[in-house]
């Protein structure tokens, strides 16, 4: 069975903005997980957020941390993207 990326339309509750998430290949995700967690398995926020925006949030493309007007929306969107990638829903 070949990898078929899943997509998910997401609207933030904080800002009401629309995003599209897309899952990445398992081999890519394994490298991302290694990069965004410390040795104890704790999520490194300053590394994880840009990775989610780069790898999982596909629309709008090219988002950066400073494109968000509020920390609350940035945190909401990147964590939703992270959870979508991990669970596929």
C-alpha positions in Angstrom: 0.0 0.0 0.0 1.5 3.3 -1.1 1.4 6.5 1.0 -1.6 8.7 0.2 -1.4 12.1 1.9 -4.5 13.2 3.7 -5.7 16.8 3.8 -7.8 18.7 6.4 -9.4 22.1 6.2 -9.0 24.0 9.4 -10.5 27.3 10.6 -8.9 28.8 13.7 -11.2 29.7 16.5 -8.8 32.5 17.6 -8.6 34.4 14.3 -11.2 32.8 12.1 -8.5 32.2 9.4 -8.6 29.2 7.1 -5.8 26.7 6.6 -5.2 23.5 4.8 -3.1 20.8 6.4 -1.5 17.8 4.6 0.2 14.8 6.0 3.8 14.1 5.1 5.5 10.8 4.3 6.4 8.7 7.4 10.1 9.0 6.6 9.8 12.8 6.6 7.8 12.8 9.8 10.3 10.5 11.6 13.0 13.1 10.9 10.7 16.0 12.0 9.9 14.2 15.3 13.6 13.7 16.0 14.2 17.4 15.3 11.4 18.9 17.3 11.7 16.9 20.6 14.4 16.8 23.2 16.1 13.7 24.6 13.2 13.3 27.1 10.6 13.5 24.4 9.5 17.0 25.3 8.3 19.2 22.3 10.6 22.0 21.5 8.1 24.8 20.6 10.6 27.1 18.9 11.6 24.3 16.5 8.2 22.5 16.2 6.1 25.6 15.2 8.2 26.5 12.1 8.3 22.8 11.1 4.5 22.5 11.2 4.2 25.7 9.2 6.7 24.4 6.7 5.8 20.7 6.4 2.1 20.3 7.4 0.4 23.7 6.7 0.2 23.8 2.9 -2.4 26.7 2.5 -1.5 29.4 2.9 2.0 28.3 1.8 5.2 29.8 3.3 3.8 31.0 6.6 6.3 32.1 9.2 5.9 32.6 12.9 5.7 36.4 12.6 2.9 36.2 10.1 0.5 35.6 12.9 -1.1 38.5 14.7 -1.4 36.7 18.0 0.5 34.0 19.9 -2.8 32.3 20.6 -3.6 31.7 16.9 0.0 30.6 16.1 -0.1 28.1 19.0 -3.6 26.9 18.0 -2.8 26.4 14.3 0.6 24.7 14.8 -0.7 22.4 17.5 -3.7 21.5 15.4 -1.3 20.7 12.5 0.9 18.6 14.8 -2.1 16.6 16.1 -3.5 16.2 12.5 -0.1 14.8 11.3 0.2 12.4 14.3 -3.4 11.2 14.2 -4.4 11.7 10.5 -7.7 13.4 11.5 
